[in-house]
Amino acid sequence: MSILGMAGAVARNFGGAWRHRRRIIYGTLVFCAFCIIYLMFYGSDTRLNESIVSSAFLLAGGVIGCYVFGAVWDDKNVVPLSADKTEAIQSVIGELVGGTAVVDDPDKP
């Protein structure tokens, strides 16, 4: 099975790759916020709590950075359609709009 086939299988199993990713991302950010806010109000001033808060901030920043980078990476690596599929899609769109799929070229005599 190719890499693209595996990615499609994973997306089908999770009901959409980005929907699943967003759940993980939001859950991680809520966990980080909870740790920070809890220790800010109820935690004592110890090195352990300081390390936990620093790690939570780093984790949240890393998750946000990867979320943005992952979206850019995913958009950039979209598999282009073959010429046959593109032509079929254009003809269907042309029929739905009520015209033809042929674009008039004003420079052509």
C-alpha positions as CSV (number, residue, x, y, z in Angstrom):
1,M,0.0,0.0,0.0
2,S,1.4,3.4,-0.9
3,I,1.9,6.3,1.5
4,L,-1.1,8.1,0.0
5,G,-3.3,5.0,0.3
6,M,-2.4,4.7,4.0
7,A,-3.1,8.4,4.6
8,G,-6.5,8.0,2.9
9,A,-7.2,4.9,5.1
10,V,-6.3,6.8,8.2
11,A,-8.5,9.7,7.2
12,R,-11.5,7.4,6.6
13,N,-11.0,5.6,9.9
14,F,-11.0,8.8,11.9
15,G,-13.7,10.6,10.0
16,G,-11.4,13.2,8.5
17,A,-7.8,13.8,9.4
18,W,-8.1,17.4,10.3
19,R,-11.2,16.9,12.5
20,H,-9.2,14.3,14.5
21,R,-6.1,16.5,14.7
22,R,-8.1,19.5,15.9
23,R,-9.5,17.4,18.8
24,I,-6.0,16.4,19.9
25,I,-4.7,19.9,19.5
26,Y,-7.6,21.5,21.5
27,G,-7.4,18.9,24.2
28,T,-3.6,19.5,24.5
29,L,-4.1,23.3,24.7
30,V,-6.9,22.9,27.3
31,F,-4.6,20.6,29.4
32,C,-1.8,23.2,29.2
33,A,-4.1,26.0,30.2
34,F,-5.5,24.0,33.1
35,C,-2.0,23.2,34.4
36,I,-0.8,26.8,34.1
37,I,-4.0,28.3,35.7
38,Y,-4.2,25.8,38.5
39,L,-0.5,26.2,39.5
40,M,-0.8,30.0,39.1
41,F,-3.6,30.2,41.7
42,Y,-3.1,27.1,43.9
43,G,0.5,26.0,43.4
44,S,3.3,26.7,45.8
45,D,6.5,28.4,44.6
46,T,8.7,25.4,44.0
47,R,11.1,24.4,41.3
48,L,8.8,21.5,40.3
49,N,5.8,23.8,39.7
50,E,8.1,26.2,37.8
51,S,9.2,23.4,35.5
52,I,5.7,22.2,35.0
53,V,4.5,25.7,34.0
54,S,7.5,26.2,31.7
55,S,7.0,22.8,30.0
56,A,3.2,23.6,29.6
57,F,4.1,26.9,27.9
58,L,6.6,25.1,25.6
59,L,4.2,22.3,24.8
60,A,1.4,24.8,23.9
61,G,3.7,26.9,21.7
62,G,5.0,23.7,20.0
63,V,1.5,22.5,19.4
64,I,0.4,25.8,17.9
65,G,3.5,26.0,15.7
66,C,3.0,22.4,14.5
67,Y,-0.7,23.1,13.8
68,V,0.1,26.0,11.6
69,F,3.0,24.2,9.9
70,G,0.9,21.0,9.5
71,A,-1.8,23.0,7.7
72,V,0.7,24.5,5.3
73,W,2.4,21.2,4.7
74,D,-1.0,19.5,4.1
75,D,-2.2,22.2,1.7
76,K,1.1,22.1,-0.2
77,N,1.2,18.3,-0.7
78,V,-2.3,17.9,-2.2
79,V,-2.2,15.3,-4.9
80,P,-3.0,16.9,-8.2
81,L,-5.7,15.4,-10.3
82,S,-5.0,13.6,-13.5
83,A,-5.9,15.2,-16.8
84,D,-8.9,12.8,-17.3
85,K,-10.4,13.5,-13.9
86,T,-9.9,17.3,-14.3
87,E,-11.6,17.2,-17.7
88,A,-14.5,15.1,-16.3
89,I,-15.0,17.5,-13.4
90,Q,-14.9,20.5,-15.7
91,S,-17.6,19.0,-17.9
92,V,-19.8,18.3,-15.0
93,I,-19.4,21.8,-13.6
94,G,-20.1,23.2,-17.1
95,E,-23.3,21.2,-17.3
96,L,-24.4,22.3,-13.8
97,V,-23.8,26.0,-14.7
98,G,-25.6,25.6,-18.0
99,G,-22.8,26.3,-20.3
100,T,-20.1,24.2,-21.9
101,A,-16.7,23.3,-20.3
102,V,-14.9,25.2,-23.2
103,V,-13.5,28.5,-22.3
104,D,-13.6,31.1,-25.2
105,D,-10.2,32.5,-26.0
106,P,-10.6,36.1,-27.2
107,D,-7.2,36.1,-28.9
108,K,-8.0,33.1,-31.0
109,P,-9.4,34.0,-34.5
